[in-house]
Amino acid sequence: MSDQNVFERVEKKYRLNQKQYDSFRNAAAKKLHMDEYGLHTIRNIYYDTPNYELIRRSIDKPKYKEKLRLRGYGEIQDESVVFLEIKKKYQGVVYKRRTQLAFMQAQEYLESGSITKKNQILKEIDYFIKFYRPKPRVYLAYDREAFVGNEDENLRITIDQNIRSRSHRLELSYDGECKMLNPGEYLMEIKVKEAYPMWLADLLGKLEIYPVSFSKYGAIYAQAMRNEAEREEKRICLQVY
């Protein structure tokens, strides 16, 4: 496997309730097949500035936005392969550049900048880190089913469930002490290079499944800000009375 990966594609997101999820899975069963990983867990550490500049900018929906994350799959051990990624979005097109490292190697690099050899993507990540000075801010994990089109392998559909996070103990290898985001909801992403196949467009319309603007990290940040505002309001009320 190559240690560098570059992706360019259009991604659209859809929030599904249980009924929509079941209906979509049943109706698309003959058009899609699950990839070789089956149902698997994805773990992420998102990096941001002290005032959360990156996610605040992303929520404002600019033409261009970017983020940095460390990502791993399944159980994470010292020698597990993980991915350090810069994900960019410009005018609706997602550009993802990532490099794979051993978990301990990635941790050492993120903490000290030390690594034996830097490929082009690590040099780009170097620039990102020097510019923003980001630190780990959120642990975010979810369980994913990934599907590929039977007739078009460029069609990829992922469905995430049990989206969970925490803002303490920011360790990729630990999956406990998390809060659930929108329990009982599924987040589907459709990833294509060109237009949707007709059967998929028709199915989404029939099931009344419509695209939304949604960021997992953004939703977690927004919820944290609401909770903080509520705590501050209660504190003020207690002082008044």
Secondary structure, DSSP 8 states (H G I E B T S, - for coil): --SEEEEEEEEEEEEE-HHHHHHHHHHTTTTEEE-TT-SEEEEEEEEE-TT-HHHHHHHT--SEEEEEEEEEESS--TT-EEEEEEEEEETTEEEEEEEEEEHHHHHHHHHH---S---HHHHHHHHHHHHH--EEEEEEEEEEEEEEESS-TT-EEEEEEEEEEESSS--TT---S-EESSTT-EEEEEEESS---HHHHHHHHHTT---B---HHHHHHHHHHHHHHHHHHHHHHHHH-
